[in-house]
Amino acid sequence: MAVNMFVDNAKVMAKGQVTIPKDIRDVLGVASGDRITFIVEGNTVRIVNSAVYAMQVLQQEMAGEAERTGLTSEDDVMELVSELRNEDKNA
């Protein structure tokens, strides 16, 4: 797998603020008002798009959950969805 790697830098201002370079913002898919997450591992810091990171964490937490609950096929999932929808209608 090819890795898109490049180096960029920015100056830390008096209040600790840093402007994220445009090429980095583009890679992260962030724009004005979006949130980013800093992940610190030893003396290395990764900056990631907070929304993407939250989805990745959720996916990791949910990995294997369907199998553990007996949902082993698409039909099982559709049956559960149908049951839940019927419960909502009867509530």
Beta strands, then each sheet from edge to edge (+ up, - down):
strand 1: 36-41
strand 2: 44-49
sheet 1: 1+ 2-
end
